[in-house]
Amino acid sequence: MLTLRQIEVIRAIMVTGTVGGAARLLNVSSPGISRVMKHAESVLGIKLFSRKGGRFDPTQEARDIFNLVNGVYDKVEDLHFVIRRLKRGMDAELRVGSVPSISNVMVPRAIADVRRKFPSLLIDIDVLKIEEAIDYLLLGKGEAVAISYRIDHPMLSFVPLAEGRLKCIVPSAHPLANRSSVSARDIARYPLIGIDPNDPFGRIMAGIFSAQSLSYDVTIKARFGSTVCALVANGLGIAVLDEFTLAGDNWPTLRVLDIEEPAAFQTFIAFRRDATLSTYCDAFIAALRGHMRDPSGRAQTNVDRGRVKPRSRPRKVTSG
């Protein structure tokens, strides 16, 4: 049985007529070509070429199998062509989703890495609420979702992505702006934007406030981080946001302060348990994990265009 390499060498000698020509065509040494040819003749038990004046003429037996050899070679070339296209991402699509907090800055950075690796890959990104992620995956709308909360579901797997921390943001002219860190008690003294106890991040802060029996005023509720930043920048209050939303440094008039109480959270990549992720999705996850584990990077385009849901009047919230 001939190997693909032997078929390649036999064809190269038949096309060029010399061992040297075949070596140049295949970009290998002439002695290597000679060894492969002799081994192929030994395997087949027939002579394939006769040497005349420095040229290798195919024997009748070689001519009889040339068309078959050429056909096999063409199929191999087709295979290499398809593999080259796959390596560039041609005729392929990556479909992934993300919650807004991760889609703002981290996802664009990861997608930029994927684009450099697969320049022809089609990419579809959905920005999803946490409750939308389940249907997105179960209905096959995408391969994976970057998510900020783990959901128990028999059909879904949740793999840790990166740990993050919550930060407090204030306008540059705010009384807290000159500080590097603030406590929950400091935060509770001012009108708050966007803290919802039903939200994963809001639940962390609500727990901190409750543990210290602190009451706080939520004056405006907003769904997306970019909207919260804009509201704070306009002097409408202060807010607590995740560090991934703030990593792009897209709000120069805001001051980002550490929170003195433990305010860490875990993010996940979710996908169907019965799914085999594509090479492109694996590359996306690896890039996303890398950027999220080191959020300090160059500013990226903010892809999150949030909407505001203001309340008609301030609400007094008492924890506990």
C-alpha positions as CSV (number, residue, x, y, z in Angstrom):
1,M,0.0,0.0,0.0
2,L,1.4,3.4,-1.0
3,T,1.5,6.2,1.5
4,L,0.3,9.7,0.6
5,R,4.0,10.8,0.7
6,Q,5.0,8.2,-1.8
7,I,2.1,9.1,-4.1
8,E,3.2,12.8,-3.8
9,V,6.8,11.9,-4.7
10,I,5.9,9.6,-7.7
11,R,3.6,12.3,-9.1
12,A,6.4,15.0,-8.7
13,I,8.9,12.8,-10.6
14,M,6.4,12.1,-13.4
15,V,5.5,15.8,-13.7
16,T,9.1,17.2,-13.6
17,G,11.0,14.2,-15.2
18,T,13.9,14.4,-12.7
19,V,14.6,13.8,-9.1
20,G,16.1,17.2,-8.7
21,G,13.0,18.8,-10.2
22,A,10.8,16.8,-7.9
23,A,12.9,17.8,-4.9
24,R,12.5,21.5,-5.9
25,L,8.7,21.1,-6.4
26,L,8.3,19.5,-3.0
27,N,10.9,21.7,-1.3
28,V,13.0,18.7,0.0
29,S,16.4,17.2,-0.8
30,S,17.1,15.1,-3.8
31,P,18.4,12.1,-1.8
32,G,15.2,12.1,0.2
33,I,13.2,11.9,-3.1
34,S,15.3,9.0,-4.3
35,R,14.9,7.1,-1.1
36,V,11.1,7.5,-1.1
37,M,10.9,6.4,-4.8
38,K,13.0,3.3,-4.3
39,H,10.9,2.3,-1.2
40,A,7.7,2.8,-3.2
41,E,9.1,0.5,-6.0
42,S,10.0,-2.1,-3.3
43,V,6.5,-1.9,-1.8
44,L,4.8,-2.3,-5.1
45,G,7.2,-4.9,-6.5
46,I,7.5,-3.1,-9.9
47,K,9.8,-0.7,-11.5
48,L,8.2,2.8,-11.9
49,F,11.0,4.7,-13.7
50,S,13.8,4.1,-16.1
51,R,16.7,6.5,-16.2
52,K,17.7,7.9,-19.6
53,G,20.2,10.8,-19.9
54,G,19.5,12.2,-16.5
55,R,15.8,12.0,-16.8
56,F,13.4,9.6,-15.2
57,D,10.9,8.2,-17.7
58,P,7.9,6.4,-16.3
59,T,7.6,2.7,-17.2
60,Q,4.4,1.4,-18.7
61,E,3.3,0.2,-15.3
62,A,3.8,3.7,-13.9
63,R,1.8,5.2,-16.8
64,D,-1.1,2.8,-16.0
65,I,-1.3,4.0,-12.4
66,F,-0.6,7.7,-13.1
67,N,-4.2,8.7,-13.6
68,L,-5.2,7.0,-10.3
69,V,-2.2,8.6,-8.6
70,N,-3.1,12.0,-10.0
71,G,-6.7,11.6,-8.8
72,V,-5.6,10.7,-5.3
73,Y,-3.2,13.7,-5.3
74,D,-6.0,16.0,-6.4
75,K,-8.2,14.8,-3.5
76,V,-5.3,15.4,-1.1
77,E,-4.9,18.9,-2.5
78,D,-8.6,19.5,-2.0
79,L,-8.3,18.4,1.6
80,H,-5.3,20.8,2.2
81,F,-7.3,23.6,0.6
82,V,-10.3,23.0,2.9
83,I,-8.0,22.9,5.9
84,R,-6.3,26.1,4.9
85,R,-9.7,27.8,4.6
86,L,-10.8,26.4,8.0
87,K,-7.6,27.8,9.6
88,R,-8.6,31.2,8.3
89,G,-12.2,30.8,9.4
90,M,-13.5,30.9,5.8
91,D,-17.1,29.6,5.4
92,A,-17.4,29.3,9.2
93,E,-19.2,31.3,11.8
94,L,-18.7,31.9,15.5
95,R,-21.9,32.7,17.4
96,V,-21.5,33.6,21.1
97,G,-23.4,35.6,23.7
98,S,-22.5,37.7,26.7
99,V,-24.2,39.5,29.5
100,P,-23.7,43.3,29.2
101,S,-21.1,43.6,31.9
102,I,-18.7,41.4,30.0
103,S,-19.7,42.5,26.5
104,N,-18.8,46.1,27.1
105,V,-15.0,45.8,27.0
106,M,-13.8,42.2,27.5
107,V,-15.7,40.6,24.6
108,P,-14.4,43.1,22.0
109,R,-10.9,42.5,23.2
110,A,-11.3,38.8,22.9
111,I,-13.0,39.1,19.5
112,A,-10.0,41.2,18.3
113,D,-7.7,38.3,19.2
114,V,-10.0,35.8,17.4
115,R,-10.1,38.0,14.3
116,R,-6.3,38.1,14.1
117,K,-6.2,34.3,14.3
118,F,-9.1,33.7,11.9
119,P,-9.3,36.7,9.6
120,S,-12.1,35.4,7.5
121,L,-14.3,34.1,10.3
122,L,-17.9,35.3,10.4
123,I,-18.8,36.4,14.0
124,D,-22.1,36.9,15.6
125,I,-22.3,38.4,19.1
126,D,-25.5,38.6,21.1
127,V,-25.8,40.7,24.2
128,L,-28.2,38.9,26.6
129,K,-29.8,39.2,29.9
130,I,-29.0,36.4,32.3
131,E,-32.5,34.9,31.9
132,E,-32.1,34.9,28.1
133,A,-28.9,32.9,28.2
134,I,-30.6,29.6,28.8
135,D,-32.9,29.7,25.7
136,Y,-30.0,31.1,23.6
137,L,-28.0,27.9,24.3
138,L,-30.8,25.4,24.4
139,L,-32.3,26.6,21.1
140,G,-28.8,26.4,19.5
141,K,-28.6,30.2,18.7
142,G,-25.0,30.2,19.8
143,E,-22.2,28.0,21.2
144,A,-21.4,29.7,24.5
145,V,-22.4,32.6,26.7
146,A,-20.1,34.6,29.0
147,I,-22.2,35.1,32.1
148,S,-21.9,36.6,35.6
149,Y,-23.9,34.1,37.5
150,R,-24.2,30.4,37.7
151,I,-27.6,28.8,37.0
152,D,-28.3,25.2,37.9
153,H,-29.6,23.5,34.8
154,P,-29.3,19.8,33.8
155,M,-28.5,20.6,30.1
156,L,-25.9,23.3,30.7
157,S,-22.3,23.4,31.9
158,F,-20.8,26.4,33.7
159,V,-17.0,26.7,33.6
160,P,-15.3,29.4,35.7
161,L,-14.0,32.3,33.5
162,A,-12.5,34.8,35.8
163,E,-12.9,36.5,39.2
164,G,-13.7,40.2,39.3
165,R,-14.4,42.9,41.9
166,L,-17.1,45.5,42.3
167,K,-16.0,49.2,42.3
168,C,-17.6,52.4,43.3
169,I,-17.8,55.2,40.7
170,V,-18.3,58.8,41.5
171,P,-18.2,62.1,39.5
172,S,-14.8,63.9,39.5
173,A,-16.3,66.7,41.6
174,H,-17.9,64.4,44.2
175,P,-16.8,64.7,47.9
176,L,-15.5,61.1,47.6
177,A,-13.5,61.6,44.4
178,N,-10.2,62.2,46.1
179,R,-10.3,58.9,48.0
180,S,-8.8,55.7,46.8
181,S,-11.3,53.5,48.6
182,V,-14.7,53.7,50.2
183,S,-16.7,51.6,52.7
184,A,-20.3,50.5,52.3
185,R,-21.2,53.1,55.0
186,D,-19.6,55.8,52.8
187,I,-21.6,54.6,49.8
188,A,-24.9,54.5,51.6
189,R,-24.7,58.2,52.4
190,Y,-25.3,59.2,48.8
191,P,-28.0,58.7,46.2
192,L,-27.4,55.4,44.4
193,I,-27.9,54.5,40.7
194,G,-28.6,51.0,39.5
195,I,-28.3,48.7,42.5
196,D,-31.0,46.0,42.2
197,P,-31.0,43.3,44.9
198,N,-32.2,40.8,42.2
199,D,-29.1,41.4,40.1
200,P,-26.0,39.3,40.8
201,F,-23.9,42.4,41.5
202,G,-26.7,44.2,43.3
203,R,-27.1,41.1,45.5
204,I,-23.5,41.4,46.7
205,M,-23.9,45.0,47.7
206,A,-27.3,44.4,49.2
207,G,-25.7,41.7,51.3
208,I,-23.0,44.0,52.5
209,F,-25.5,46.7,53.4
210,S,-27.7,44.2,55.2
211,A,-24.8,42.8,57.2
212,Q,-24.1,46.4,58.5
213,S,-27.8,47.3,58.9
214,L,-27.4,50.1,56.4
215,S,-30.2,51.7,54.5
216,Y,-29.7,53.2,51.1
217,D,-31.5,55.3,48.5
218,V,-31.9,54.0,45.0
219,T,-32.9,57.1,43.0
220,I,-32.5,55.7,39.5
221,K,-32.5,52.1,38.2
222,A,-30.6,51.4,35.0
223,R,-30.0,48.1,33.3
224,F,-26.7,48.5,31.5
225,G,-23.3,49.6,32.8
226,S,-22.7,52.2,30.1
227,T,-26.0,53.9,31.1
228,V,-25.1,53.9,34.7
229,C,-21.7,55.5,33.9
230,A,-23.4,58.2,31.9
231,L,-25.9,58.9,34.7
232,V,-23.1,59.2,37.3
233,A,-21.0,61.4,34.9
234,N,-24.0,63.7,34.8
235,G,-24.0,64.1,38.5
236,L,-27.1,62.1,39.2
237,G,-25.6,59.9,41.9
238,I,-22.9,57.4,42.6
239,A,-22.9,53.7,41.6
240,V,-21.3,50.3,42.1
241,L,-20.2,48.6,39.0
242,D,-18.1,45.6,38.0
243,E,-14.4,46.2,37.1
244,F,-14.9,44.6,33.6
245,T,-17.3,47.3,32.5
246,L,-14.9,50.0,33.8
247,A,-11.7,48.4,32.3
248,G,-12.0,50.4,29.0
249,D,-11.5,53.7,30.8
250,N,-14.1,55.2,28.6
251,W,-15.3,57.7,31.2
252,P,-12.5,60.1,32.0
253,T,-14.8,62.3,34.2
254,L,-15.5,59.5,36.6
255,R,-13.4,58.3,39.6
256,V,-13.2,54.6,40.3
257,L,-12.8,53.7,43.9
258,D,-12.1,50.4,45.6
259,I,-14.7,49.0,48.0
260,E,-13.2,48.1,51.4
261,E,-15.6,45.2,52.1
262,P,-15.2,41.9,50.2
263,A,-16.9,42.5,46.9
264,A,-15.5,39.8,44.6
265,F,-17.6,37.8,42.2
266,Q,-17.1,34.9,39.8
267,T,-17.9,34.8,36.1
268,F,-18.5,31.8,33.9
269,I,-18.7,30.5,30.4
270,A,-21.8,28.5,29.8
271,F,-22.5,26.0,27.0
272,R,-24.6,22.9,26.4
273,R,-23.4,19.7,28.1
274,D,-23.9,17.7,25.0
275,A,-22.1,20.2,22.7
276,T,-18.6,20.0,21.3
277,L,-17.2,23.5,21.0
278,S,-15.7,24.6,17.8
279,T,-12.0,25.5,17.5
280,Y,-13.2,29.1,17.0
281,C,-15.2,29.1,20.2
282,D,-12.3,27.5,22.2
283,A,-10.1,30.4,20.9
284,F,-12.7,33.0,22.0
285,I,-13.0,31.5,25.5
286,A,-9.2,31.4,25.9
287,A,-8.8,35.0,24.8
288,L,-11.7,36.2,26.9
289,R,-10.4,34.4,30.0
290,G,-6.9,36.0,29.4
291,H,-8.3,39.5,29.1
292,M,-10.6,39.1,32.1
293,R,-7.9,37.8,34.3
294,D,-5.9,40.9,33.5
295,P,-8.5,43.7,32.7
296,S,-5.9,46.4,32.6
297,G,-5.4,46.9,28.9
298,R,-5.9,49.4,26.1
299,A,-9.3,51.0,25.7
300,Q,-11.7,49.2,23.5
301,T,-14.9,50.1,21.7
302,N,-17.9,50.1,24.0
303,V,-20.5,47.9,22.3
304,D,-23.1,48.2,25.0
305,R,-25.9,50.7,24.3
306,G,-28.0,50.4,27.4
307,R,-31.4,51.8,28.1
308,V,-32.5,53.7,31.2
309,K,-35.5,52.8,33.4
310,P,-35.9,55.7,35.8
311,R,-38.3,55.6,38.7
312,S,-40.8,58.4,39.2
313,R,-39.5,59.1,42.7
314,P,-36.7,58.0,45.0
315,R,-37.2,54.8,46.8
316,K,-36.0,54.3,50.4
317,V,-34.6,50.8,50.9
318,T,-33.9,49.4,54.3
319,S,-31.8,46.2,54.3
320,G,-32.6,43.4,56.7
